[in-house]
């Protein structure tokens, strides 16, 4: 469960249904500040509120906590090099260095070089050595989280 993706997805859902934070707060009988905290990743809705949100948007709680973002921009991690450096850097900054390096462990040397150029202050080799061996499922999960964040950002900008 990635709090960054969940917060961005909650904001995307709200905006795609043309709700303001105040509108959503009224529908859920909560404060606008609570909505703001979810959308900035400070907090996550409790179970009762998640149920209300799922009913409001006609989705499951699992859809909220593990959103399946439709491809808007890329479908494969190797495609990140097709995104402008500014946009990609904006997305990747939402992940810690260990997460980025984990995702890059399953990427081509070209993609690794591309990302290393974007973040010259990150000690990629040292982090790789500290992580050591890792399951391919973990690498794929992190790549999918980054893909989801890129696609969610694209979908959000189109609203």
C-alpha positions in Angstrom: 0.0 0.0 0.0 1.6 3.2 -1.2 0.3 6.3 0.6 1.4 8.6 -2.2 -0.6 6.7 -4.8 -3.7 6.5 -2.4 -3.6 10.2 -1.7 -3.2 11.1 -5.4 -6.0 8.7 -6.3 -8.4 10.1 -3.7 -7.8 13.5 -5.1 -8.3 12.2 -8.7 -11.6 10.5 -7.7 -12.8 13.7 -6.1 -11.9 15.9 -9.0 -13.2 13.4 -11.6 -16.6 13.6 -9.9 -16.4 17.4 -9.8 -16.4 17.7 -6.1 -14.6 20.4 -4.2 -13.0 19.3 -0.9 -15.9 21.1 0.9 -18.5 19.2 -1.2 -16.8 15.8 -0.5 -16.6 16.7 3.2 -20.3 17.4 3.3 -21.2 14.2 1.5 -19.1 12.2 4.0 -20.1 14.2 7.1 -16.5 15.0 7.9 -14.3 18.2 7.9 -12.6 19.6 4.8 -9.3 19.4 6.7 -9.7 15.6 6.8 -10.1 15.5 3.0 -7.0 17.7 2.7 -5.0 15.4 4.9 -5.9 12.4 2.8 -5.0 14.2 -0.4 -1.6 15.3 0.9 -0.8 11.9 2.3 -0.8 13.0 5.9 -3.6 10.6 6.9 -5.7 7.9 5.4 -9.5 7.6 5.9 -10.6 5.2 8.6 -12.6 2.1 7.7 -16.0 3.7 8.2 -15.1 6.6 5.9 -13.5 4.3 3.3 -16.8 2.5 3.1 -18.7 5.8 2.6 -16.2 6.8 -0.1 -16.5 3.5 -1.9 -20.3 3.8 -1.9 -20.1 7.4 -3.1 -17.8 6.5 -6.1 -19.3 3.0 -6.6 -16.0 1.3 -6.1 -14.6 -1.2 -3.6 -12.4 -0.2 -0.6 -9.7 -2.3 -2.2 -10.0 -0.2 -5.3 -9.1 2.8 -3.1 -6.3 1.2 -1.2 -4.8 -0.5 -4.2 -5.9 1.5 -7.2 -5.6 0.0 -10.7 -4.7 3.1 -12.7 -5.6 2.9 -16.3 -2.6 3.5 -18.6 -2.7 7.1 -19.7 0.9 7.5 -20.6 3.0 4.4 -20.2 2.4 0.7 -19.8 6.0 -0.5 -19.2 8.7 0.8 -16.8 11.2 1.1 -19.7 9.0 3.8 -21.2 9.8 6.3 -18.4 12.6 7.7 -20.6 9.9 8.9 -23.0 8.6 11.4 -20.4 10.2 14.8 -20.1 12.9 15.0 -17.5 11.0 17.7 -15.5 7.8 15.6 -15.3 9.6 12.4 -14.5 11.7 14.0 -11.8 8.5 15.4 -10.2 7.0 11.9 -10.0 10.1 10.1 -8.9 10.7 12.6 -6.1 7.6 11.2 -4.5 9.5 7.9 -3.9 12.5 7.5 -1.6 15.9 6.6 -3.1 15.6 2.9 -2.0 12.3 2.5 -3.8 13.7 4.1 -7.0 16.8 1.9 -6.9 14.7 -1.1 -6.3 12.6 -0.4 -9.4 15.8 0.2 -11.4 17.2 -3.2 -10.5 14.9 -4.6 -13.1 15.5 -2.0 -15.7 17.9 -1.7 -18.7 21.3 -0.1 -18.3 19.9 2.8 -20.5 17.0 3.4 -18.1 19.4 3.2 -15.1 21.7 5.8 -16.7 18.8 8.0 -17.5 17.6 8.1 -13.9 21.1 8.4 -12.5 21.5 11.6 -14.6 18.2 12.9 -13.2 19.4 12.5 -9.6 23.2 13.0 -9.5 23.1 13.4 -5.7 21.8 9.9 -5.1 24.4 7.2 -4.4 22.8 4.6 -6.6 25.6 2.1 -6.4 25.9 2.3 -2.6 22.1 1.9 -2.3 22.2 -1.1 -4.7 24.9 -2.7 -2.6 23.0 -2.1 0.7 19.8 -3.6 -0.8 21.6 -6.6 -2.0 19.6 -9.5 -3.4 15.9 -8.8 -3.9 12.9 -10.8 -5.1 11.8 -9.9 -8.7 8.2 -9.5 -7.4 9.4 -6.6 -5.2 11.1 -5.0 -8.1 8.0 -5.4 -10.3 5.8 -4.0 -7.6 7.9 -0.9 -7.2 8.0 -0.5 -11.0 4.2 -0.8 -11.1 3.8 1.8 -8.4 5.9 4.3 -10.4 4.0 3.5 -13.5 0.7 4.0 -11.7 1.9 7.4 -10.3 3.0 8.6 -13.8 -0.4 7.5 -15.3 -2.3 9.0 -12.4 -0.5 12.3 -12.7 -1.4 12.4 -16.4 -5.0 11.5 -15.8 -5.2 14.2 -13.1 -3.8 16.9 -15.4 -6.4 16.0 -18.0 -9.3 16.8 -15.6 
